[in-house]
Amino acid sequence: MLTEVLIVGVMVGAIYSLVTIGYSMVYGILKLMNFAHGDVYIFGTLVCYTLLAKFHLNPFLAVLAAAVSGGLLAALVELIAYRRLRAAQHRMISMITALGAAYVIQNSSELRWGNQVLSFPSLFPNQSVVFFGIQISVTHIFTLCVAVVVIVGFNLFLKYHKAGKAILCVSEDIPTSSLMGIPINRTISVVYFLGGVFGVLGGVLYSASYNAISISMGFRGTIIAFTAAVIGGIGSLGGALIGGMILGLSENLISVYVSSSYKDPITFLILISILLIRPTGILGSTESGKV
């Protein structure tokens, strides 16, 4: 029983890590709380739901189109709502603008899809396999594998690709990166685009695992991303992974062995406890955040 709970917790933690990466990347570069992140990824997930349920598109193409739509929406929000307010003295205004963008996206999505819980189509075979006497859902296996592949691929992208190296440079020092010839606006747009893509992938995997999607999941996604980022060290990519895993495992363990009603309160107690010991998060530092 415990092993199965841990496996599901790792799967959920990997999904949370995907959602958190985009949120943490934006903060690592701009020191901006992107409150529209959750609503962007729910928009993309709902696009995927429409392509699957209404148009019966191939699942791979549907997920790809939804991820791109979420990435483009995130980049558009950055262009329209954030770019002109990027200066340090406008940071509070930027946060208020982020809240406004979140409400606009949320209400637009609600007008199109409503606020009821929708049945999300399954992406993987509804079967189980047995490993060493442990029954594991094929959906959980595929979900975990996809999340791990995306996370590892993104790490390789940052390390070896020219655009990834530019993101790392900009996260260290924007003025110096500009003097080195790195296109700041384009790089930041890429960060927002990738954040939207990862958020949608996480949303699709989560919704497919539980066969449910609703507008309200957007706000919870923002809270999850913020909490996981803070636990791991906001602005740190490794911290996003650790924070997501801690949240996924703790939520699953609490839901099974305590009560799902206490899931969120105990999770925030864990957050407070970690911050009392490490105010900057597990991998955080007092220096400028790194992606």
Secondary structure, DSSP 8 states (H G I E B T S, - for coil): -HHHHHHHHHHHHHHHHHHHHHHHHHHHHH----TTHHHHHHHHHHHHHHHHHTS---HHHHHHHHHHHHHHHHHHHIIIIIGGG-SGGGHHHHHHHHHHHHHHHHHHHHHHH-SS-B-----S-S-EEEETTEEEEHHHHHHHHHHHHHHHHHHHHHHHSHHHHHHHHHHH-HHHHHHTT--HHHHHHHHHHHHHHHHHHHHHHHHHHHT-B-TTHHHHHHHHHHHHHHHH-TT-HHHHHHHHHHHHHHHHHHHHHT-GGGHHHHHHHHHHHHHHH-TT-SS--SS----
